[in-house]
Amino acid sequence: MEESQIKQPVVKPNVFRAGTDYAGMARHTMMLAFSADPQLRWLWPESDAYVANGPKLFDGFGRNAFKSGTAFYARDFSVVSLWLSPGVHIDEEGLRNNPTNHLRRTS
């Protein structure tokens, strides 16, 4: 049997590029994924503080991944990947000007 005659299974992609319209769903996944992260829970040990401030932190760090096309998600949003390519930076201004930001520099 020739190689061209062998039927290959159809594989549906499970990972998709996430545009800015998917940022909210991705943020929910990130919030759950990092809910027990020691560093973030040190910043916000109370759950209500984490829920109030975490989304703003993830937005500041991930917003430009969505804008530049380097954010990805699995079909069911069980996995999210945000990558900032060379030359793309976090939204420092957005993080700095957040009125609930407990990480603002005092100098």
Long-range contacts (C-beta under 8 A, 24 or more apart in sequence): 14-74, 14-75, 15-72, 15-73, 15-74, 15-75, 15-79, 16-72, 16-73, 16-74, 16-75, 17-69, 17-71, 17-72, 18-66, 18-71, 18-72, 18-73, 18-80, 19-66, 19-69, 19-71, 20-66, 20-67, 22-66, 22-71, 22-73, 23-59, 23-62, 23-63, 23-66, 23-71, 25-73, 25-77, 26-62, 26-66, 26-71, 26-73, 26-77, 26-80, 26-82, 27-55, 27-58, 27-59, 27-62, 28-77, 29-73, 29-77, 29-78, 29-79, 29-80, 30-58, 30-62, 30-80, 30-82, 31-55, 31-58, 33-80, 34-58, 43-102, 43-103, 44-102, 52-100, 53-100, 53-101, 53-102, 56-95, 56-98, 56-100, 56-101, 57-95, 59-91, 59-94, 60-90, 60-91, 60-92, 60-94, 60-95, 60-98, 61-90, 61-91, 61-95, 63-90, 63-91, 63-94, 64-88, 64-89, 64-90, 64-91
